[in-house]
Amino acid sequence: MRVAARGAFANLTFSLGSLIVRAFCLVVPLALILALAATAAAQTFTVVHAFTGAGDGGIPMSGLTLGPGQSFYGTSSCCGSGFGTVFKLKPAGTGWILNTLYRFRGSGDGSSPFGRVAVAPDGTLYGTTFAGGAGYGVCSGGCGTLFRLRPPVNAPVSALYLWNETVLYRFTGTADGGEPQGDLALDPAGELYGTTYAPATVYEVSQGAGGWSESVLYSPGNHDAFGGVIFDRSGNLYGVSPLGGNGGLGAVYELSPSGSGWTAQTIHSFTGQGDGMTPEAGLVIDSSGNLWGTTFYSDSGYNGTVFEMSPASGGWTSETLYDLPFTTGAPGGPIDKLLMDAAGNLYGTTYYGGAYGVGTVFELVPSVNGWSYVPLHDFTGQSDGEFPVSGLVMDNNGNLYGTASQGGNGYGVIFEITP
């Protein structure tokens, strides 16, 4: 899948290619349907902010990051000043307040962030923009930036203010990559790791005596690099390429530190024969080192699969846990990574699907007999939003938060689902 932003990123277009899919029929016992329906009905869906396209920005293309004090940080890809924003959402009484921390100007400072911000221990925010910066002759609208945001020194406590941005790196669209998207990974030394779309790279940006510099760790070529990367406890990195693998249907790769460089290997190639195809979303990792992810398509239906990969002697094993159901609309499943809670339940979103064809929020619950699918919300395309690009985040009380890229006032929403 390709996300192409046009104008002020007010419209999203997806070029899905020439893929053959087969319709499927899902037969579920009546008792299970009633049980899952009761669980879904127990959820409360609330829009906590509807973007206006004015100073608060609009068209959020990423999820939220939990910060201190039950506050959240996020980005919008357009508007505000025309080129996107970084914001903070914090509780206030029985409601919420959204404060814009930075408005991109669309030039050297970047434009159109397509990923979450990472929060450092000292409260500094790091993120990327898909466009702007440099490389305007190579990438349409610029090749993107990696930036840092900090509040101004001696900022007034009682007044609203914008944060200070520092561009740490401007991508050129050549060997260093271009158009970064997906989440950043921040290691204990303060070095940053991420992925670019075109050209596809996995990169590291670190600070040295001469300032900040970028190193390319892996170049998947035209196989693309989506969704960012994650670390395991040994310092290895993992990610997905939607067109990689032996058959060009997608792959999961591992990067291992080796001397002064990194060694790349494909640990799973998707076949479209029971395991799905085209992984777009990043991965999550549990305490045992198992990887959990999704594909945008399944081979028995339209809305993708959920899979688990486990380390084994001499390699990895891969298991498809669930084929996500398709109801109506265009084909297409998760674009962003899953969320796993302490009990091992999985939560995610699909870009299409649901009763109205404009996206869903779902939960997968493990049991001794497999996994049960629980629909938490079907977007209607009205005030509740539509087309969720982002994954979910959970607060300390078990409430879920996410964004829908469109709907609401026409510029997307931030939503809460309470159990």
NORFEN-V521255 format. One record per residue. RES is the residue in one letter. OMEGA is omega in degrees with one decimal (none if undefined). BURIAL is 1 if it has 9 or more other C-alpha atoms within 8 Angstrom, else 0. D_FIRST is the distance of its C-alpha to the first C-alpha in Angstrom with 1 decimal. Layout:
# NORFEN-V521255
RES_OMEGA_BURIAL_D_FIRST ; RES_OMEGA_BURIAL_D_FIRST
This chain:
# NORFEN-V521255
M_178.3_0_0.0 ; R_175.0_0_3.8 ; V_-178.9_0_6.7 ; A_-179.6_0_9.6 ; A_-177.6_1_13.0 ; R_179.6_0_15.8 ; G_178.3_0_19.5 ; A_178.3_1_20.2 ; F_180.0_1_16.6 ; A_179.4_1_18.0 ; N_177.5_0_15.1 ; L_176.2_1_11.4 ; T_-175.7_0_9.4 ; F_175.8_0_6.0 ; S_-169.4_0_5.9 ; L_178.0_0_5.3 ; G_-175.5_0_7.9 ; S_-178.2_0_11.2 ; L_177.9_0_11.1 ; I_178.7_0_14.5 ; V_179.9_0_15.0 ; R_176.6_0_18.5 ; A_-179.2_0_19.9 ; F_179.7_0_21.9 ; C_-177.6_0_25.0 ; L_-179.1_0_25.5 ; V_-177.1_0_29.3 ; V_177.4_0_30.5 ; P_-175.7_0_34.2 ; L_-178.3_0_35.6 ; A_179.2_0_36.9 ; L_177.8_0_33.6 ; I_-178.4_1_32.0 ; L_179.8_0_34.9 ; A_-179.6_0_34.7 ; L_177.5_1_31.0 ; A_178.2_1_31.6 ; A_178.0_0_34.5 ; T_-179.7_1_32.4 ; A_-178.3_1_29.7 ; A_-178.4_0_32.5 ; A_-179.7_0_34.0 ; Q_175.0_1_31.1 ; T_179.3_1_31.5 ; F_-179.3_1_28.6 ; T_170.4_0_29.5 ; V_-179.0_1_27.9 ; V_173.3_1_29.5 ; H_173.3_1_28.2 ; A_-177.6_1_26.7 ; F_-176.5_1_25.6 ; T_-174.6_1_27.6 ; G_178.1_1_25.9 ; A_-176.3_1_29.3 ; G_179.8_1_30.4 ; D_179.5_1_28.2 ; G_-179.4_1_24.9 ; G_179.8_1_22.0 ; I_177.7_1_18.3 ; P_-178.5_1_18.0 ; M_-179.8_1_14.6 ; S_179.8_1_16.1 ; G_-177.0_1_18.7 ; L_175.0_1_22.4 ; T_-179.6_1_24.6 ; L_178.4_1_28.0 ; G_179.7_1_30.9 ; P_175.2_0_34.7 ; G_179.4_0_36.6 ; Q_175.4_1_33.8 ; S_-179.8_1_32.1 ; F_172.8_1_28.4 ; Y_179.8_1_26.6 ; G_179.8_1_23.3 ; T_168.1_1_21.5 ; S_-169.7_1_20.5 ; S_-178.3_1_18.4 ; C_168.0_1_20.7 ; C_-170.5_1_24.3 ; G_169.3_1_27.3 ; S_179.4_1_28.3 ; G_-171.1_1_25.2 ; F_175.5_1_23.0 ; G_-175.6_1_22.5 ; T_162.4_1_24.7 ; V_-174.6_1_25.5 ; F_172.5_1_27.5 ; K_177.7_1_29.7 ; L_-176.8_1_30.1 ; K_179.0_1_33.5 ; P_178.5_1_35.6 ; A_-177.2_0_38.7 ; G_178.4_0_41.2 ; T_-177.3_0_39.5 ; G_-177.1_0_36.5 ; W_174.8_1_34.1 ; I_174.8_0_34.2 ; L_176.4_1_31.3 ; N_175.7_1_32.4 ; T_-179.2_1_30.4 ; L_-179.2_1_31.0 ; Y_175.5_1_29.4 ; R_-178.4_1_28.2 ; F_-177.4_1_26.3 ; R_174.7_1_27.9 ; G_179.2_1_25.1 ; S_-178.3_0_27.0 ; G_-178.0_0_27.9 ; D_178.1_1_27.2 ; G_175.1_1_23.5 ; S_172.1_1_21.4 ; S_174.8_1_18.4 ; P_-178.8_1_18.1 ; F_-177.7_1_14.8 ; G_174.3_1_16.4 ; R_169.2_1_19.5 ; V_173.7_1_22.9 ; A_-178.4_1_24.9 ; V_178.0_1_28.5 ; A_-179.6_1_31.1 ; P_-179.9_0_34.4 ; D_178.5_0_36.3 ; G_176.2_0_33.9 ; T_177.4_1_32.2 ; L_174.4_1_28.6 ; Y_178.7_1_26.0 ; G_179.3_1_22.5 ; T_169.7_1_20.2 ; T_-178.4_1_19.1 ; F_-175.8_1_16.0 ; A_-177.2_1_18.3 ; G_177.1_1_22.1 ; G_-177.7_1_24.5 ; A_175.7_1_24.9 ; G_-177.4_1_23.4 ; Y_176.9_1_23.3 ; G_-177.4_0_24.0 ; V_179.4_1_21.0 ; C_177.2_1_18.2 ; S_-179.6_0_18.1 ; G_-178.6_0_19.9 ; G_-172.3_1_20.7 ; C_171.8_1_19.0 ; G_-176.2_1_19.6 ; T_163.5_1_22.3 ; L_-170.7_1_23.4 ; F_175.0_1_26.1 ; R_177.5_1_28.9 ; L_176.0_1_30.5 ; R_175.6_1_34.0 ; P_178.7_0_36.5 ; P_177.2_0_39.4 ; V_179.6_0_42.6 ; N_178.4_0_45.1 ; A_179.6_0_42.7 ; P_-176.3_0_44.7 ; V_-170.7_0_44.3 ; S_-174.9_0_44.9 ; A_173.5_0_42.8 ; L_-177.6_0_39.1 ; Y_175.5_0_37.9 ; L_177.8_1_34.9 ; W_179.3_1_34.0 ; N_178.5_1_34.3 ; E_170.5_1_31.2 ; T_175.5_0_31.4 ; V_-178.7_1_28.7 ; L_178.7_1_28.8 ; Y_173.9_1_26.5 ; R_-179.7_1_24.9 ; F_-175.9_1_22.1 ; T_-178.8_1_22.9 ; G_176.9_1_19.8 ; T_-177.1_0_21.8 ; A_-178.8_0_22.5 ; D_-179.1_1_22.2 ; G_179.1_1_18.5 ; G_178.3_1_17.0 ; E_-179.9_1_14.9 ; P_175.5_1_15.4 ; Q_-178.1_1_13.5 ; G_-176.2_1_14.1 ; D_172.3_1_17.6 ; L_170.9_1_20.6 ; A_-177.3_1_23.0 ; L_-179.2_1_26.6 ; D_-177.0_0_29.3 ; P_179.2_0_33.0 ; A_179.8_0_33.9 ; G_177.2_0_31.7 ; E_-172.4_1_29.3 ; L_-178.2_1_25.6 ; Y_-179.8_1_22.6 ; G_-178.0_1_18.9 ; T_171.6_1_15.8 ; T_-175.7_1_14.6 ; Y_-174.2_1_11.4 ; A_-9.3_1_13.2 ; P_-176.2_1_15.4 ; A_175.8_1_14.1 ; T_158.8_1_17.1 ; V_-170.7_1_18.6 ; Y_171.7_1_21.5 ; E_173.6_1_24.7 ; V_-174.8_1_26.6 ; S_-178.7_1_30.2 ; Q_176.3_1_33.5 ; G_-178.0_0_36.4 ; A_-178.9_0_39.7 ; G_-178.5_0_38.2 ; G_-177.2_0_35.6 ; W_179.3_1_31.9 ; S_-178.9_1_30.0 ; E_172.6_1_26.7 ; S_176.4_0_26.5 ; V_-179.0_1_23.5 ; L_-174.1_1_23.6 ; Y_178.1_1_20.9 ; S_-178.7_0_18.9 ; P_-179.1_1_16.1 ; G_-178.8_0_16.0 ; N_177.8_0_13.0 ; H_176.8_1_11.6 ; D_174.3_1_10.3 ; A_-174.9_1_11.7 ; F_163.7_1_10.1 ; G_-179.5_1_12.3 ; G_-179.7_1_15.7 ; V_177.2_1_18.4 ; I_178.1_1_21.4 ; F_162.1_1_25.0 ; D_-174.8_1_27.2 ; R_-179.8_0_31.0 ; S_179.5_0_31.6 ; G_174.8_0_29.5 ; N_178.6_1_26.7 ; L_179.9_1_23.1 ; Y_177.8_1_20.1 ; G_-178.4_1_16.3 ; V_170.4_1_13.2 ; S_-172.4_1_11.1 ; P_-178.6_1_8.0 ; L_-177.3_1_9.4 ; G_178.6_1_13.0 ; G_-175.3_1_15.9 ; N_-177.9_0_18.4 ; G_-179.1_1_16.4 ; G_-179.2_1_13.1 ; L_177.4_1_11.5 ; G_-177.9_1_11.4 ; A_166.4_1_14.4 ; V_-178.0_1_16.4 ; Y_177.6_1_18.6 ; E_173.0_1_21.9 ; L_-177.8_1_23.7 ; S_176.3_1_27.4 ; P_-178.3_1_30.0 ; S_-178.1_0_32.3 ; G_179.7_0_35.2 ; S_-177.9_0_34.0 ; G_-178.2_0_30.4 ; W_176.5_1_27.7 ; T_-178.1_0_27.1 ; A_172.4_1_23.6 ; Q_174.3_0_23.1 ; T_-178.0_1_20.4 ; I_170.0_1_21.7 ; H_172.4_1_19.4 ; S_179.4_1_17.4 ; F_-174.3_1_15.5 ; T_-172.9_1_17.1 ; G_179.2_1_15.7 ; Q_-179.9_0_19.4 ; G_-177.9_1_19.9 ; D_179.2_1_17.6 ; G_-178.3_1_14.2 ; M_174.6_1_11.1 ; T_174.5_1_7.9 ; P_-179.0_1_9.3 ; E_-171.3_1_7.5 ; A_175.3_1_10.9 ; G_-175.4_1_14.0 ; L_167.3_1_17.1 ; V_-176.9_1_20.5 ; I_178.9_1_23.8 ; D_-174.3_0_27.1 ; S_178.1_0_30.7 ; S_179.9_0_31.0 ; G_175.8_1_28.1 ; N_179.1_1_25.8 ; L_-179.1_1_22.0 ; W_-178.3_1_20.1 ; G_-177.3_1_16.3 ; T_168.0_1_13.7 ; T_-179.9_1_11.0 ; F_177.2_1_8.3 ; Y_163.8_1_10.1 ; S_178.8_1_13.8 ; D_176.9_1_15.8 ; S_-179.3_1_18.5 ; G_-171.5_1_16.7 ; Y_-162.8_1_13.6 ; N_169.8_1_13.1 ; G_-179.9_1_12.6 ; T_169.7_1_15.4 ; V_-176.0_1_17.4 ; F_174.7_1_18.9 ; E_173.5_1_21.7 ; M_-175.8_1_22.7 ; S_176.5_1_26.4 ; P_179.6_1_28.4 ; A_179.7_0_31.0 ; S_177.9_0_33.8 ; G_179.5_0_32.4 ; G_-176.1_0_28.7 ; W_170.5_1_26.3 ; T_-179.2_0_25.9 ; S_179.8_1_22.8 ; E_172.5_0_23.1 ; T_-175.8_1_20.9 ; L_-174.4_1_22.4 ; Y_167.9_0_20.9 ; D_-177.4_1_18.7 ; L_-174.3_1_17.7 ; P_176.3_0_19.3 ; F_-179.8_1_17.9 ; T_-177.2_0_20.2 ; T_177.5_1_19.0 ; G_-179.7_1_16.3 ; A_177.7_0_12.9 ; P_174.5_1_11.1 ; G_-176.7_1_9.1 ; G_-174.9_1_10.7 ; P_173.7_1_11.1 ; I_-178.8_1_9.2 ; D_-170.6_1_12.5 ; K_177.9_1_15.2 ; L_169.7_1_18.1 ; L_175.7_1_21.6 ; M_178.2_1_24.6 ; D_-174.8_0_28.1 ; A_-179.8_0_31.5 ; A_-179.9_0_32.0 ; G_174.1_0_28.8 ; N_-179.6_1_27.1 ; L_179.5_1_23.3 ; Y_178.5_1_21.6 ; G_177.8_1_18.1 ; T_168.9_1_16.0 ; T_-177.1_1_13.5 ; Y_175.7_1_11.5 ; Y_175.0_1_12.8 ; G_-174.8_1_15.8 ; G_-175.9_1_19.4 ; A_-175.8_1_22.4 ; Y_174.9_1_21.1 ; G_-175.6_1_17.4 ; V_171.8_1_16.4 ; G_-177.6_1_15.9 ; T_162.8_1_18.2 ; V_-175.7_1_20.0 ; F_173.9_1_21.2 ; E_171.9_1_23.6 ; L_-175.6_1_24.2 ; V_-179.4_1_27.9 ; P_174.2_1_29.3 ; S_-179.9_0_32.6 ; V_-178.7_0_34.7 ; N_-179.2_0_33.2 ; G_-175.5_0_29.6 ; W_177.4_1_27.1 ; S_179.8_0_27.5 ; Y_178.4_1_24.8 ; V_175.7_1_26.0 ; P_-179.5_1_24.2 ; L_176.9_1_25.1 ; H_169.5_1_23.8 ; D_179.9_1_22.0 ; F_-178.2_1_21.1 ; T_-175.0_1_22.9 ; G_178.8_1_21.4 ; Q_-176.5_1_24.9 ; S_-179.2_0_26.7 ; D_178.1_1_24.7 ; G_178.8_1_21.4 ; E_176.6_1_18.0 ; F_177.4_1_14.3 ; P_174.9_1_14.8 ; V_-170.0_1_12.3 ; S_165.9_1_15.0 ; G_-172.2_1_16.8 ; L_172.7_1_20.6 ; V_-177.3_1_23.8 ; M_177.1_1_27.2 ; D_-174.8_1_30.5 ; N_179.8_0_33.8 ; N_179.2_0_34.8 ; G_176.3_0_31.8 ; N_-179.7_1_30.2 ; L_179.2_1_26.4 ; Y_177.6_1_24.7 ; G_-179.9_1_21.3 ; T_168.4_1_19.7 ; A_-169.0_1_18.0 ; S_-179.4_1_16.3 ; Q_-177.5_1_18.2 ; G_-174.7_1_21.3 ; G_173.6_1_24.7 ; N_-177.1_1_26.2 ; G_-175.8_0_23.0 ; Y_177.6_1_21.8 ; G_-175.8_1_20.7 ; V_163.8_1_22.9 ; I_-176.7_1_23.9 ; F_176.0_1_25.0 ; E_172.1_1_27.3 ; I_-179.3_1_27.8 ; T_-179.9_1_31.3 ; P_none_0_32.6
